[in-house]
Amino acid sequence: MNPTFFRTFGWALSVTVLALAASLVLGGPEVFVIVAVLCVLEVSLSFDNAVVNATVLGRMSPYWQRLFLTVGILIAVFGMRLVFPLVLVGITAQIGPVEVIRLALKGGEQDEPGTYAYLLHQAHPSIAAFGGMFLLTLFLGFVLEDRPVRWLKWLERPLGRIGRLDQVSVVIALGALVIAATTLTDDAGTVMVAGVLGISTYVLVNALGELFEKEGGGDEPAGIHGDAAGVDVSLSSGNSVTQVAGRAAFFLFLYLEVLDASFSFDGVIGAFAISQNIFVIAAGLGVGAMYIRSLTVFLIRKGTLQEYVYLEHGAHWAIGALGVILLVGIGHEVPEIITGLVGVAFIAAAFISSVVRNRRGGLAAAAEQRREMLVGKP
């Protein structure tokens, strides 16, 4: 096996083998198959998350990159995929932590009132509203910005013009939330509150990151999407993007953790449709989180985002699709396979487009796109 490949994916592969072996020994063939299905499902959902992680990590100093790839992943595995669902059930069902843990260990079917799976499923509208609005606002913040390098030019160019209106992404997100709350659920108030909290979380973290990055004297545009112009230009010109540290990097770190939580919401809820055993679910979700880490490291080390410049675009369109799916999931069941396939489809399409662009002379194409933007050519 290629040593570089094993250094990058060694931990993920080791955790996969350990999880599958433990499931076979402790639970038998049936549990082994369930864990295997969950692993495949979570890995398929990891690509768009990893691309966005790599995009943001590329703007952070080496220290903060290492911190996210160690401490951040531990938070993702144990915090967001094991502890956080317990907290959600406790808050929404208004029961204590001891009782929540007891219910989780007891198991039970999702359609059986009083079980952990049932209570988590009941909390799904609030979870989906928060995660869906966070992801949708993130997506809108990306596509509603006029940028030198565009993927879907016929769509991204007019969206960039619309984005010249200040805070239009928040306005559109709030409109989508009102539509979802009034048409997809009978508990519109709860969904509205959760959705507004999701939008507010994105706006707050982005604003704080922007504030502290500007205080640090960075030359690149600040904020979570501060690389919207800077990264695109650097990818085409070969220049490096200014890396941030200190408080600005801390808020980018915080943003990545919230983003991972938003990505994991759908997976956690959907996993209970496959199994009601919290340990089985944690094994599958944990394996998925490890592959997110490995894919993120791979993208950074290989400079894949610099070589395939549309991957970032594809990942954000996948995020937008996931945000919409979460909102639709407030009132309708959306199979996990659809969620996974949509994300993979956007990433694959962006990769193919990047390959075609490179073969046609990517640097020249980027220069022409920058020229068109500067002179205002339609």
C-alpha positions as CSV (number, residue, x, y, z in Angstrom):
1,M,0.0,0.0,0.0
2,N,1.2,3.5,-0.8
3,P,2.8,5.0,2.4
4,T,1.3,8.4,1.8
5,F,-2.2,6.9,1.3
6,F,-1.9,5.0,4.5
7,R,-0.6,8.0,6.5
8,T,-3.6,10.0,5.3
9,F,-6.3,7.3,5.6
10,G,-4.7,5.0,8.1
11,W,-6.7,6.2,11.1
12,A,-10.0,6.0,9.2
13,L,-9.3,2.5,7.9
14,S,-8.2,1.3,11.4
15,V,-11.3,2.7,13.0
16,T,-13.4,1.1,10.3
17,V,-11.8,-2.3,10.8
18,L,-12.1,-2.0,14.6
19,A,-15.8,-1.0,14.4
20,L,-16.7,-3.8,12.0
21,A,-14.7,-6.4,14.0
22,A,-16.3,-5.3,17.3
23,S,-19.8,-5.3,15.8
24,L,-19.2,-8.9,14.5
25,V,-17.8,-10.2,17.8
26,L,-20.3,-8.4,20.1
27,G,-23.4,-8.4,18.0
28,G,-23.1,-11.1,15.4
29,P,-23.6,-11.0,11.6
30,E,-26.8,-8.9,11.8
31,V,-25.2,-6.1,13.8
32,F,-22.1,-6.3,11.5
33,V,-24.3,-5.7,8.4
34,I,-26.0,-2.8,10.1
35,V,-22.8,-1.1,11.1
36,A,-21.4,-1.7,7.5
37,V,-24.4,0.0,6.0
38,L,-24.1,2.9,8.4
39,C,-20.4,3.3,7.5
40,V,-21.1,3.3,3.8
41,L,-23.9,5.8,4.3
42,E,-21.8,8.2,6.4
43,V,-18.8,8.0,4.1
44,S,-21.0,8.9,1.2
45,L,-22.1,12.0,3.1
46,S,-18.5,13.0,3.9
47,F,-17.3,14.4,0.6
48,D,-19.0,17.8,0.6
49,N,-18.2,18.3,4.3
50,A,-14.5,17.5,3.7
51,V,-14.3,19.9,0.7
52,V,-15.7,22.8,2.8
53,N,-13.4,21.9,5.7
54,A,-10.4,22.0,3.5
55,T,-11.4,25.3,2.0
56,V,-11.7,26.9,5.5
57,L,-8.7,25.1,7.0
58,G,-6.5,26.4,4.1
59,R,-7.0,29.9,5.6
60,M,-6.0,28.9,9.1
61,S,-2.4,28.7,10.5
62,P,-0.8,25.2,10.8
63,Y,-1.4,25.3,14.6
64,W,-5.1,25.7,14.2
65,Q,-5.2,23.2,11.3
66,R,-3.7,20.6,13.6
67,L,-6.0,21.6,16.4
68,F,-9.1,21.0,14.3
69,L,-7.8,17.7,12.9
70,T,-7.2,16.4,16.4
71,V,-9.4,18.1,19.1
72,G,-12.0,19.1,16.5
73,I,-12.4,15.6,15.2
74,L,-12.8,14.3,18.8
75,I,-15.6,16.8,19.3
76,A,-17.1,15.7,16.0
77,V,-17.0,12.0,16.8
78,F,-18.0,12.0,20.5
79,G,-19.6,15.4,20.9
80,M,-21.8,16.0,17.8
81,R,-22.6,12.3,17.1
82,L,-23.0,10.8,20.6
83,V,-23.4,13.5,23.3
84,F,-25.3,16.2,21.3
85,P,-28.3,13.9,20.4
86,L,-28.6,13.1,24.1
87,V,-28.6,16.7,25.0
88,L,-31.2,17.5,22.3
89,V,-33.5,14.7,23.6
90,G,-33.1,15.9,27.2
91,I,-34.0,19.5,26.2
92,T,-36.9,18.8,23.9
93,A,-38.4,16.1,26.2
94,Q,-37.6,18.0,29.4
95,I,-36.0,15.1,31.1
96,G,-32.8,14.8,33.0
97,P,-29.4,13.5,31.7
98,V,-29.6,10.3,33.7
99,E,-33.0,9.4,32.3
100,V,-31.8,10.3,28.7
101,I,-28.9,7.9,29.0
102,R,-31.1,5.2,30.5
103,L,-33.5,5.5,27.5
104,A,-30.6,5.5,25.0
105,L,-29.2,2.3,26.5
106,K,-32.6,0.7,26.7
107,G,-33.2,1.2,22.9
108,G,-36.7,0.7,21.4
109,E,-38.4,1.4,18.1
110,Q,-38.7,4.8,16.6
111,D,-42.6,4.5,16.5
112,E,-42.8,3.4,20.1
113,P,-43.8,6.4,22.3
114,G,-41.3,7.1,25.2
115,T,-38.2,5.5,23.6
116,Y,-35.0,7.4,22.9
117,A,-35.5,7.0,19.1
118,Y,-39.1,8.3,19.3
119,L,-38.1,11.3,21.4
120,L,-35.3,12.2,19.0
121,H,-37.6,11.7,16.0
122,Q,-40.1,14.1,17.7
123,A,-37.3,16.7,18.0
124,H,-36.5,16.4,14.3
125,P,-38.5,19.5,13.1
126,S,-36.5,21.7,15.4
127,I,-33.2,20.0,14.5
128,A,-33.9,20.2,10.8
129,A,-34.9,23.8,11.0
130,F,-31.8,24.9,12.8
131,G,-29.4,22.8,10.6
132,G,-31.2,23.5,7.4
133,M,-31.2,27.3,7.9
134,F,-27.6,27.3,9.0
135,L,-26.6,25.4,5.8
136,L,-28.9,27.4,3.5
137,T,-27.6,30.7,4.8
138,L,-24.0,29.5,4.3
139,F,-24.9,28.4,0.8
140,L,-26.5,31.7,-0.1
141,G,-23.6,33.6,1.4
142,F,-21.4,31.8,-1.1
143,V,-23.4,31.9,-4.3
144,L,-24.7,35.5,-3.8
145,E,-21.3,36.9,-4.2
146,D,-19.7,38.1,-7.4
147,R,-16.6,36.1,-7.8
148,P,-13.9,35.9,-10.5
149,V,-14.1,32.1,-11.0
150,R,-17.6,30.8,-11.6
151,W,-18.8,27.2,-12.1
152,L,-22.4,27.4,-13.3
153,K,-21.9,30.8,-15.0
154,W,-25.4,31.0,-16.3
155,L,-26.8,30.9,-12.8
156,E,-23.9,32.2,-10.6
157,R,-23.5,35.4,-12.6
158,P,-27.1,36.7,-12.0
159,L,-27.0,35.5,-8.4
160,G,-23.8,37.5,-8.0
161,R,-25.6,40.6,-9.2
162,I,-28.5,40.0,-6.7
163,G,-25.9,39.5,-4.0
164,R,-24.8,43.1,-4.3
165,L,-27.8,44.0,-2.1
166,D,-26.6,44.1,1.5
167,Q,-27.8,41.1,3.6
168,V,-29.9,39.7,0.8
169,S,-28.9,36.2,1.7
170,V,-30.5,36.6,5.2
171,V,-33.7,38.0,3.6
172,I,-33.9,35.0,1.2
173,A,-33.2,32.5,4.1
174,L,-35.9,34.1,6.3
175,G,-38.4,33.8,3.4
176,A,-37.5,30.2,2.9
177,L,-38.0,29.6,6.7
178,V,-41.4,31.2,6.7
179,I,-42.5,29.1,3.8
180,A,-41.2,25.9,5.4
181,A,-42.8,26.7,8.8
182,T,-46.2,27.5,7.4
183,T,-46.5,24.7,4.9
184,L,-44.6,21.7,6.3
185,T,-45.5,21.6,10.0
186,D,-48.3,22.3,12.4
187,D,-45.8,23.7,15.0
188,A,-44.8,26.8,13.0
189,G,-43.6,28.7,16.1
190,T,-41.1,26.0,17.2
191,V,-39.7,25.7,13.7
192,M,-39.4,29.5,13.3
193,V,-37.5,29.8,16.5
194,A,-35.1,27.0,15.6
195,G,-34.6,28.3,12.1
196,V,-33.9,31.9,13.3
197,L,-31.4,30.5,15.7
198,G,-29.7,28.7,12.8
199,I,-29.5,31.8,10.7
200,S,-28.3,33.9,13.7
201,T,-25.6,31.4,14.6
202,Y,-24.2,31.6,11.0
203,V,-24.3,35.4,11.0
204,L,-22.8,35.8,14.4
205,V,-19.9,33.4,13.9
206,N,-19.1,34.9,10.5
207,A,-19.3,38.4,11.8
208,L,-17.0,37.6,14.8
209,G,-14.5,35.9,12.5
210,E,-14.6,38.9,10.1
211,L,-14.1,41.4,13.0
212,F,-11.1,39.6,14.5
213,E,-9.5,38.9,11.1
214,K,-9.7,42.6,10.3
215,E,-8.1,43.4,13.6
216,G,-5.3,41.0,12.7
217,G,-4.5,43.1,9.7
218,G,-5.2,40.4,7.1
219,D,-5.0,41.5,3.5
220,E,-7.6,39.0,2.2
221,P,-11.4,39.7,2.5
222,A,-12.4,38.7,6.0
223,G,-15.1,36.3,7.3
224,I,-16.0,32.7,6.7
225,H,-16.4,33.5,3.0
226,G,-13.5,35.8,3.1
227,D,-11.8,33.6,0.5
228,A,-14.6,34.3,-2.0
229,A,-12.5,36.6,-4.0
230,G,-9.0,36.0,-2.5
231,V,-8.9,32.3,-2.9
232,D,-10.2,32.4,-6.4
233,V,-7.6,34.9,-7.5
234,S,-4.8,33.0,-5.7
235,L,-5.8,29.7,-7.3
236,S,-5.5,31.3,-10.7
237,S,-2.4,33.3,-10.0
238,G,-0.5,30.8,-7.9
239,N,-0.3,33.1,-4.9
240,S,-0.9,31.8,-1.4
241,V,-3.9,32.9,0.7
242,T,-3.2,34.8,3.9
243,Q,-3.5,32.4,6.8
244,V,-5.2,33.6,10.0
245,A,-4.4,32.8,13.6
246,G,-5.5,33.9,17.1
247,R,-9.2,34.9,17.6
248,A,-10.0,34.9,13.9
249,A,-8.8,31.3,13.6
250,F,-10.8,30.4,16.7
251,F,-14.0,31.6,15.2
252,L,-13.2,29.7,11.9
253,F,-12.6,26.7,14.2
254,L,-16.0,27.3,15.9
255,Y,-17.7,27.7,12.5
256,L,-16.3,24.3,11.3
257,E,-17.7,22.6,14.5
258,V,-21.2,24.2,13.9
259,L,-21.0,23.2,10.3
260,D,-20.1,19.6,11.2
261,A,-23.0,19.5,13.6
262,S,-25.4,20.7,10.8
263,F,-24.1,18.0,8.5
264,S,-24.4,15.4,11.2
265,F,-28.0,16.2,12.1
266,D,-29.5,14.4,9.1
267,G,-27.2,11.4,9.6
268,V,-28.0,11.0,13.3
269,I,-31.8,11.2,12.7
270,G,-31.6,8.9,9.6
271,A,-29.5,6.4,11.4
272,F,-32.3,5.5,13.8
273,A,-34.3,4.3,10.8
274,I,-31.6,1.6,10.4
275,S,-30.9,0.8,14.0
276,Q,-32.1,1.9,17.5
277,N,-28.9,0.8,19.3
278,I,-27.0,4.0,20.2
279,F,-23.7,2.2,20.2
280,V,-24.3,0.8,16.7
281,I,-25.2,4.2,15.5
282,A,-22.2,5.8,17.2
283,A,-19.9,3.3,15.5
284,G,-21.2,4.1,12.0
285,L,-21.3,7.9,12.6
286,G,-17.8,7.8,14.1
287,V,-16.4,6.0,11.1
288,G,-17.9,8.7,8.9
289,A,-16.3,11.5,11.0
290,M,-12.9,9.8,10.6
291,Y,-13.2,9.7,6.8
292,I,-14.2,13.4,6.9
293,R,-10.9,14.1,8.6
294,S,-8.9,11.9,6.2
295,L,-10.5,13.4,3.2
296,T,-9.9,16.9,4.5
297,V,-6.2,16.1,5.1
298,F,-5.9,14.6,1.6
299,L,-7.4,17.7,0.0
300,I,-5.0,20.0,1.8
301,R,-1.9,17.9,1.3
302,K,-2.5,17.3,-2.4
303,G,-3.6,20.8,-3.1
304,T,-6.7,19.4,-4.8
305,L,-8.8,22.5,-4.3
306,Q,-6.1,24.5,-6.2
307,E,-6.0,22.0,-9.0
308,Y,-9.7,21.4,-9.2
309,V,-11.1,24.9,-8.6
310,Y,-14.8,24.0,-9.0
311,L,-14.8,21.6,-6.1
312,E,-15.5,24.4,-3.7
313,H,-18.5,25.5,-5.8
314,G,-19.8,21.9,-6.0
315,A,-19.5,21.5,-2.2
316,H,-21.5,24.6,-1.6
317,W,-24.2,23.6,-4.0
318,A,-24.3,20.3,-2.2
319,I,-24.6,22.2,1.1
320,G,-27.5,24.2,-0.4
321,A,-29.2,20.9,-1.5
322,L,-28.7,19.4,2.0
323,G,-30.2,22.6,3.6
324,V,-33.3,22.3,1.4
325,I,-33.5,18.5,2.1
326,L,-33.4,19.2,5.9
327,L,-36.2,21.8,5.5
328,V,-38.3,19.4,3.4
329,G,-37.6,16.8,6.1
330,I,-39.5,18.9,8.6
331,G,-42.7,17.6,7.1
332,H,-41.7,14.7,4.9
333,E,-39.4,11.7,5.2
334,V,-36.4,12.0,2.9
335,P,-34.4,8.7,2.4
336,E,-30.8,9.0,3.5
337,I,-29.6,7.5,0.2
338,I,-31.0,10.6,-1.6
339,T,-29.1,12.9,0.7
340,G,-25.9,11.1,0.0
341,L,-26.4,10.8,-3.7
342,V,-27.2,14.5,-4.2
343,G,-24.0,15.5,-2.4
344,V,-21.8,13.0,-4.4
345,A,-23.5,14.1,-7.6
346,F,-22.6,17.8,-7.1
347,I,-19.0,17.0,-6.1
348,A,-18.5,14.6,-9.1
349,A,-20.0,17.2,-11.5
350,A,-17.7,19.9,-10.1
351,F,-14.7,17.6,-10.3
352,I,-15.4,16.7,-14.0
353,S,-15.9,20.4,-14.8
354,S,-12.6,21.2,-13.2
355,V,-10.8,18.5,-15.2
356,V,-12.3,19.9,-18.4
357,R,-11.3,23.4,-17.4
358,N,-7.7,22.4,-16.7
359,R,-7.5,20.7,-20.1
360,R,-8.7,23.8,-21.9
361,G,-6.2,26.1,-20.1
362,G,-7.4,26.9,-16.7
363,L,-5.2,29.9,-16.0
364,A,-6.2,31.6,-19.2
365,A,-9.9,30.9,-18.5
366,A,-9.6,32.3,-15.0
367,A,-8.0,35.5,-16.3
368,E,-10.7,35.9,-18.9
369,Q,-13.4,35.5,-16.2
370,R,-11.7,38.1,-14.0
371,R,-11.5,40.5,-16.9
372,E,-15.2,40.0,-17.7
373,M,-16.1,40.7,-14.1
374,L,-14.0,43.9,-13.9
375,V,-15.4,45.4,-17.2
376,G,-18.9,44.3,-16.3
377,K,-19.4,42.1,-19.4
378,P,-22.8,40.3,-19.2
